Amino acid sequence: MPDTCHILISDGPDSDAFCEMTYLTVSLCKRLYPNSRATVLTDERTATNSPFDFDTLQIEPIPGEFTSNVERSRYLKTTMRQLVEGDFVFLDSDALPLKPFDEITTHGAPFAAALDRNRESPDPVSPQWIVPFYDELSWYYPLDHYYNSGVMFMADSLAMREFSENWHNNWRLLLTHYGVYQDQPSLNHTLQEFDIDAYELPLTCNAMVDASPYFSRGAKIVHYFLRGKDRQPDPISL
């Protein structure tokens, strides 16, 4: 019975769809695992704007330097291992659990995720766009693996909390010096830097349907992507 963790940063249902999306994802988790804990990390502004009641809403302060919603959500995502007690499965708001996904937690590794795929590269590959700042920072490239952060298992241990602290610091470094708000470049560098024993999840546990609709076959968790300036669901991936 996996506990889950979710991130919700939103200006409210009149501005974006994240409240509805997160509520749907959490509700599906609770349908599959009624006795599990689904922790939703958010901030005071979002909690005020959200029309939904979540069983476990955990309001956290976010430093004022992070002004955009994407920065604020990534702040919480890269610190969630420090903020939530116990092992958990993290699901992005655009990840829909349709079938039980116990295998995400039963492999014995401290971390688990599926290899990243997208519309431009349905096969796993280390992306080229990260090369310039990886080179400048003397970070190893190409990476042995490049994981997608939309569905992850994180064990609660001293080693994983230390890893999380460094993931957050590396994310802040990329954001401050290169304007990179995405969390996957820093996640994957930190995984390799710490030589984390990572378990590769099958596509059924993170079916990135934007990369290929065929990934939805037998999927336990369907992961559609958000695109565009307003960060709305992409009709093609749906």
BAKOL-829174 format. One line per 2 residues: number of its first residue (from 1); for each residue x, y, z of N, C-alpha, C, CB. Coordinates in steps of 0.02 Angstrom, whole numbers. Each point is the difference from the previous one (the first is absolute). Glycine has a CB too. Example, Ala and Ser with C-alpha at 12.3 -4.5 7.8 and 13.67 -1.06 7.14 Angstrom:
REM BAKOL-829174
1> 660/-284/390/-45/59/0/45/60/0/-95/-59/62 | 77/112/-98/42/59/3/-39/55/37/59/-32/-108
//
This chain:
REM BAKOL-829174
1> 43/-60/0/-43/60/0/44/62/0/-92/-62/62 | 111/88/-120/47/56/-3/-33/66/20/61/-59/-90
3> -26/97/133/-18/70/12/24/41/-59/6/-15/127 | -40/70/-141/17/41/-57/12/72/21/-67/-75/-74
5> 104/111/31/14/71/11/-15/37/-65/90/-26/86 | -118/86/-78/-21/40/-57/18/73/12/-95/-80/-25
7> 104/118/-29/15/71/5/-57/40/-33/126/-23/-1 | -150/73/36/-52/43/-28/19/73/9/-88/-87/23
9> 102/121/-78/10/72/-1/-45/27/-55/121/-8/42 | -166/53/-24/-50/23/-47/-25/69/20/-34/-118/-25
11> 12/156/-25/-33/65/13/-75/-8/5/93/58/-60 | -117/-120/57/-71/-13/6/-30/-24/-65/-6/86/88
13> -54/-116/-86/-31/-30/-59/-17/49/-55/-45/-84/75 | 41/149/-60/-13/49/-52/63/16/-40/-91/48/71
15> 149/-68/-46/64/16/-33/33/-60/-32/14/91/82 | -21/-150/-52/32/-60/-27/-38/-61/23/113/57/-2
17> -91/-115/-21/-36/-63/13/33/-42/54/-39/2/-117 | 89/23/152/39/-42/45/-40/-23/61/100/60/-39
19> -146/-20/64/-40/-23/57/-41/-61/-20/-6/117/44 | -28/-113/-102/-40/-56/-23/42/-61/-15/-82/81/-46
21> 140/-70/14/43/-56/-19/27/-35/62/31/60/-105 | -8/-22/154/27/-30/61/-55/-36/38/87/89/6
23> -145/-60/-3/-56/-33/36/-18/-66/-34/-43/113/36 | 44/-114/-102/-15/-62/-36/53/-53/15/-57/66/-91
25> 121/-47/87/53/-48/13/-4/-27/71/73/60/-82 | -83/-17/131/-5/-21/70/-61/-45/9/57/105/38
27> -113/-87/-68/-61/-40/7/8/-70/-29/-67/105/-6 | 103/-110/-50/13/-65/-30/46/-42/45/-14/49/-115
29> 63/-17/146/43/-36/48/-41/-27/58/97/74/-33 | -142/-32/60/-40/-21/56/-51/-54/-20/15/114/51
31> -37/-113/-112/-45/-53/-24/37/-67/-1/-65/84/-70 | 128/-83/48/39/-61/-3/24/-22/69/35/31/-116
33> -19/17/159/29/-15/66/-36/43/52/113/-29/-51 | -173/9/72/-41/42/46/34/15/66/-99/-49/-53
35> 143/5/77/30/9/65/70/31/-3/-67/-96/40 | 88/115/-99/66/30/-7/-3/75/16/31/-87/-86
37> 27/117/95/6/72/12/21/33/-65/30/-18/122 | -67/69/-141/16/39/-60/14/72/22/-72/-74/-75
39> 136/90/81/21/66/24/5/49/-59/62/-53/96 | -96/109/-90/3/52/-51/38/59/28/-110/-37/-51
41> 170/49/23/41/57/21/-21/62/-39/96/-76/29 | -106/131/7/-22/62/-32/25/60/40/-102/-59/-47
43> 82/118/25/16/60/38/-65/35/20/110/13/-61 | -103/39/101/-59/33/28/-45/30/-54/67/26/103
45> -36/3/-154/-39/32/-54/-42/-51/-37/88/87/-12 | -58/-144/-3/-37/-52/-36/-56/-29/44/103/-27/-67
47> -88/15/130/-50/-27/46/-61/45/3/91/-55/66 | -80/120/-69/-56/47/1/-40/-2/-64/66/73/76
49> -32/-84/-133/-33/2/-65/-34/-66/-19/84/83/-34 | -64/-138/65/-26/-65/-21/-71/-11/25/117/-45/0
51> -162/23/-44/-69/-14/21/-9/-70/28/-38/79/-87 | 92/-120/88/-6/-69/20/29/-11/70/7/-35/-120
53> -36/-15/154/25/-20/65/42/-64/-9/-100/53/60 | 162/-51/-37/43/-58/-2/9/-27/71/60/45/-103
55> -58/-111/109/6/-31/67/63/22/35/-64/-98/-41 | 119/99/5/65/19/31/31/56/-41/17/-117/45
57> -36/178/-29/28/60/-33/54/29/45/-110/24/-60 | 171/-23/36/57/23/40/25/66/-29/32/-120/30
59> -44/174/6/18/66/-24/72/16/22/-121/38/6 | 162/-20/-55/70/14/12/18/71/-23/27/-123/-11
61> 16/158/47/23/66/-23/49/-8/-58/-16/47/116 | 11/-1/-163/46/1/-57/34/68/-2/-72/-83/-66
63> 138/85/63/35/64/-1/-25/47/-55/100/-57/46 | -102/121/-31/-28/49/-46/38/7/-65/-40/59/98
65> 102/-83/-101/39/5/-62/-30/-42/-56/101/22/68 | -141/-71/-50/-31/-44/-50/-70/27/-14/67/-102/38
67> -73/138/-93/-61/38/-13/-49/-35/-47/67/102/20 | -41/-138/-70/-45/-32/-48/-25/-66/28/62/54/-95
69> -119/-76/68/-29/-63/24/45/-60/-15/-113/49/-17 | 147/-48/-41/43/-57/-16/59/-3/48/-34/7/-121
71> 60/50/141/55/1/48/-24/-23/69/55/93/-64 | -113/-70/84/-26/-18/66/-16/-74/4/-46/116/12
73> 18/-143/-66/-16/-72/1/64/-42/1/-107/23/-62 | 158/-1/24/63/-38/1/37/8/66/8/15/-124
75> -18/42/157/29/7/67/-26/-54/46/11/124/-17 | -77/-134/16/-30/-52/43/20/-70/-23/-95/77/23
77> 99/-86/-88/16/-67/-26/70/-21/19/-78/19/-96 | 125/27/93/70/-18/15/13/-2/75/34/52/-108
79> -82/-31/149/8/-4/73/-48/-49/32/40/118/-1 | -82/-150/-37/-54/-42/29/27/-57/43/-71/29/-98
81> 130/-56/79/27/-54/40/19/25/71/43/-56/-106 | -30/120/112/16/29/65/-64/16/40/105/47/-48
83> -160/-39/13/-62/26/31/-49/-54/19/16/101/-66 | -13/-160/36/-50/-53/10/33/-59/35/-65/38/-103
85> 32/-64/154/26/-57/37/-21/-65/-35/-5/65/107 | 51/-114/-106/-16/-66/-27/14/-7/-74/-85/-9/88
87> 89/-54/-111/8/-13/-71/-62/26/-37/71/-103/24 | -63/124/-86/-57/21/-39/12/-8/-75/-30/81/90
89> -25/-84/-126/1/4/-73/-24/70/-19/-22/-125/-14 | 64/161/-23/-20/66/-24/-33/-6/-68/94/53/64
91> -150/-18/-72/-34/3/-65/-12/73/-18/-55/-112/19 | 77/132/-79/-16/66/-26/-75/7/-8/111/5/-59
93> -134/56/54/-72/12/-8/-27/-25/-67/13/99/74 | 32/-110/-123/-22/-27/-64/14/-74/-7/20/113/-50
95> -16/-147/108/9/-73/0/-63/-31/31/127/9/9 | -160/-52/-46/-64/-28/21/7/-75/16/-61/85/-71
97> 55/-104/135/4/-71/18/-65/-35/-16/83/27/90 | -80/-78/-132/-61/-35/-22/-5/-70/30/4/65/-105
99> 53/-94/123/2/-68/28/48/0/59/-27/-52/-112 | 22/3/157/48/-3/56/72/0/-24/-85/-63/66
101> 128/98/-29/70/8/-22/48/-18/57/-36/91/-79 | 20/-144/116/41/-22/56/73/-12/-20/-102/-50/52
103> 114/27/-113/68/-18/-21/48/59/3/-50/-88/-73 | 23/150/75/44/58/4/37/1/67/-78/63/-76
105> 51/-98/127/30/4/67/31/-66/23/-84/87/26 | 80/-140/-65/19/-67/26/65/-26/-28/-120/-23/14
107> 162/64/-45/60/-22/-33/62/0/45/-48/43/-105 | 44/-8/161/55/2/48/50/56/-10/-15/-120/7
109> 10/158/-61/45/56/-13/-25/63/35/34/-50/-111 | 10/98/127/-22/62/33/-33/50/-47/91/-18/79
111> -83/7/-144/-28/46/-50/-22/-40/-60/75/95/39 | -130/-73/-69/-24/-33/-61/-35/51/-45/-13/-109/61
113> 24/102/-126/-33/43/-49/8/-34/-68/23/106/68 | -63/-83/-116/5/-25/-69/47/45/-39/-116/-48/5
115> 149/19/-56/42/40/-43/-42/51/-38/80/-96/-11 | -52/155/1/-37/55/-31/-11/-12/-74/48/77/84
117> -107/-60/-107/-18/-2/-71/-42/61/-16/4/-127/-1 | -2/149/-61/-42/56/-20/-16/-6/-74/51/74/89
119> -89/-26/-114/-23/-4/-69/58/1/-50/-106/57/35 | 158/-19/-19/57/4/-45/43/-64/5/-1/125/12
121> -1/-159/45/42/-59/10/-39/-53/39/105/71/-3 | -144/-112/-32/-38/-53/35/46/-52/32/-93/18/-81
123> 155/-24/57/48/-45/31/41/37/52/5/-69/-105 | 14/36/159/39/34/53/66/29/-26/-52/-77/84
125> 66/139/-64/61/32/-22/15/58/47/-20/-33/-121 | 84/49/130/18/60/37/-10/61/-45/85/-64/71
127> -125/113/-51/-17/55/-44/61/44/-16/-115/-1/47 | 115/28/-108/56/42/-22/-3/70/30/3/-65/-105
129> -62/89/123/-6/70/22/34/13/67/-106/7/-63 | 121/-61/100/34/10/65/76/2/-7/-96/-57/55
131> 123/41/-114/72/-6/-8/38/64/17/-22/-85/-88 | 1/145/64/41/60/13/13/13/74/-48/48/-104
133> -3/-51/147/13/15/70/29/-61/37/-94/83/-2 | 81/-143/-21/36/-58/27/75/8/-12/-101/-74/-19
135> 119/93/-42/71/10/-16/31/55/42/-23/-39/-116 | -13/94/121/27/57/37/10/-16/73/-56/77/-81
137> 13/-120/109/4/-18/70/43/-63/11/-112/51/17 | 139/-79/-72/41/-61/3/-41/-58/29/104/69/14
139> -168/-71/-32/-43/-56/19/6/-54/-54/-81/77/62 | 81/-139/-40/10/-56/-45/-56/-4/-52/60/-62/91
141> -40/52/-155/-47/-9/-55/34/-41/-54/-60/111/27 | 26/-157/-59/-71/-18/9/-11/-41/64/-15/1/-124
143> -43/6/152/-18/-35/61/-13/-74/-15/-48/106/48 | 60/-147/2/-15/-71/-8/-74/-12/-10/99/-28/70
145> -140/68/-34/-73/-4/-6/-27/71/7/-3/-119/47 | -53/132/-79/-34/65/8/-73/-15/16/81/60/-81
147> -99/-49/144/-66/-20/25/-51/56/-6/57/-79/78 | -120/60/-86/-56/47/2/-23/8/72/-35/-33/-118
149> 23/94/139/-16/14/70/-75/4/14/107/60/8 | -148/-79/-57/-73/5/9/-28/-53/47/-5/48/-112
151> 38/-105/116/-20/-54/46/65/-26/31/-106/-32/-67 | 113/37/133/61/-21/33/-16/-33/67/64/92/-57
153> -24/-141/75/0/-27/68/60/28/36/-59/-106/-35 | 49/129/97/54/25/41/-6/-31/70/6/108/-66
155> 44/-147/84/2/-28/68/19/55/50/32/-113/-46 | -52/103/108/17/47/53/61/-27/36/-121/38/13
157> 179/-10/-28/63/-20/31/46/60/4/-13/-119/-43 | 64/114/84/49/55/5/33/13/-67/19/-28/121
159> -3/-26/-157/33/8/-65/-45/35/-50/66/-103/22 | -130/86/-23/-46/32/-47/-14/72/19/-51/-112/-24
161> 51/127/88/-10/69/21/61/43/-18/-75/-39/94 | 134/9/-88/61/36/-22/-1/10/-75/64/-49/97
163> -84/-3/-134/-8/6/-72/-48/56/-17/24/-122/-13 | -81/124/47/-51/51/-14/26/70/12/-87/-83/31
165> 124/92/22/29/66/15/46/23/-57/-7/-24/123 | 46/-22/-148/45/17/-55/-38/9/-66/92/-62/57
167> -144/23/-68/-42/11/-59/-28/71/1/-31/-123/-4 | 6/144/61/-28/67/6/54/53/-13/-85/-42/82
169> 144/33/-53/54/49/-11/20/3/-73/40/-21/117 | -36/-36/-150/18/-1/-72/-55/32/-41/67/-104/18
171> -130/93/1/-55/33/-36/5/76/7/-74/-100/20 | 88/124/40/6/72/11/59/28/-40/-50/-12/115
173> 104/-27/-120/58/22/-39/-19/9/-73/77/-60/80 | -112/12/-109/-19/5/-70/-50/57/-11/20/-123/-13
175> -65/132/59/-50/54/-6/34/68/5/-88/-75/49 | 132/84/-2/32/65/13/46/20/-57/-8/-22/122
177> 48/-25/-146/53/18/-49/-21/-11/-72/82/-29/87 | -131/-14/-99/-18/-17/-69/-74/8/-15/96/-79/-1
179> -136/96/51/-71/8/-11/-37/-65/-13/24/111/-43 | 6/-167/63/-30/-66/-12/-43/-17/61/99/-38/-72
181> -165/43/63/-45/-15/56/-18/-75/2/-46/116/-9 | 57/-152/-45/-17/-71/-2/40/-38/53/-28/8/-123
183> -2/-59/152/33/-37/54/37/-62/-24/-88/41/75 | 76/-66/-136/32/-62/-21/75/6/-12/-108/-30/-51
185> 133/85/23/73/4/-8/38/-6/66/-20/71/-99 | -4/-37/150/33/-4/65/-13/-67/34/-11/124/12
187> -48/-151/-20/-15/-66/28/48/-53/-26/-121/33/11 | 128/-36/-77/40/-53/-29/74/9/13/-87/-13/-87
189> 110/75/88/70/11/19/12/-23/72/8/97/-79 | -53/-81/125/9/-17/70/-4/-75/11/-48/111/32
191> 4/-144/-69/-3/-74/5/67/-31/-19/-123/4/-27 | 153/22/-27/65/-28/-21/56/21/47/-41/1/-119
193> 37/61/143/52/26/45/2/-41/64/-16/114/-48 | -42/-133/75/-3/-38/62/0/-75/-11/-62/95/49
195> 64/-116/-112/0/-71/-17/-59/-36/35/126/3/-14 | -185/28/7/-60/-28/31/-20/-65/-35/-38/117/33
197> 21/-167/7/-25/-63/-27/-71/11/-24/75/-69/78 | -83/82/-142/-66/17/-28/-29/-60/-37/35/121/-11
199> -99/-132/23/-36/-54/-33/-39/30/-59/-10/-66/108 | 18/36/-166/-34/25/-60/-71/-27/-3/109/8/-61
201> -158/37/67/-70/-20/-4/-19/-17/-72/-27/72/99 | -18/-120/-108/-25/-14/-68/-46/57/-23/8/-124/22
203> -17/128/-87/-42/53/-28/-72/-4/25/73/0/-100 | -95/-58/120/-69/-6/25/-10/42/63/-7/-115/-49
205> 60/129/86/-4/40/61/10/74/-13/40/-99/64 | -23/117/-125/5/70/-19/-6/3/-76/74/30/101
207> -135/-39/-125/-12/-3/-72/-3/70/-28/-63/-109/13 | 119/132/-41/6/67/-27/-31/3/-70/107/20/68
209> -172/-11/-69/-38/-8/-62/13/55/-50/-86/-59/65 | 115/114/-43/19/53/-47/55/-25/-47/-32/88/85
211> 75/-132/-60/54/-27/-41/-28/-50/-50/81/16/94 | -129/-57/-73/-32/-48/-44/-65/-24/32/112/-36/-48
213> -167/39/11/-63/-24/28/1/-74/16/-59/88/-63 | 104/-126/32/5/-71/12/22/-16/72/26/-17/-121
215> 6/65/154/22/-11/68/-59/-8/48/103/67/-25 | -163/-48/3/-59/-6/44/-24/-72/6/-32/116/-32
217> 56/-160/-11/-23/-69/1/23/-34/65/4/-5/-126 | -52/-17/166/14/-32/63/24/46/55/27/-99/-65
219> -34/164/55/27/49/47/-34/-2/68/30/72/-97 | 10/-67/149/-26/9/67/-4/73/19/48/-110/31
221> -1/150/-56/0/72/9/11/32/-68/43/-8/120 | -90/48/-142/5/37/-63/25/70/15/-93/-69/-53
223> 146/89/18/32/65/12/-5/41/-64/80/-50/86 | -127/97/-86/-5/48/-55/41/61/19/-115/-42/-35
225> 133/82/-15/45/56/13/-36/66/-9/97/-69/-37 | -69/120/69/-25/69/-7/46/38/-46/-52/-3/114
227> 22/40/-160/40/38/-47/-28/71/-6/30/-105/-63 | 12/148/34/-23/67/-15/10/48/57/-83/-49/-76
229> 75/114/60/13/52/49/-48/-4/60/41/72/-93 | -103/-94/81/-48/-3/55/1/-66/36/-70/80/-62
231> 116/-127/41/9/-63/34/-65/-39/6/95/50/64 | -132/-53/-119/-62/-38/-2/13/-68/-30/-67/106/-11
233> 24/-156/24/10/-66/-30/1/3/-75/-56/-51/98 | 102/14/-128/6/-3/-72/-52/-49/-27/123/28/6
235> -169/-6/-50/-52/-46/-25/30/-62/-33/-74/98/-17 | 133/-92/-14/30/-57/-34/17/-54/50/45/74/-90
237> -19/-55/148/20/-49/50/-60/-30/35/107/61/16 | -164/-28/-20/-60/-27/31/-37/-47/-48/-10/105/69
//
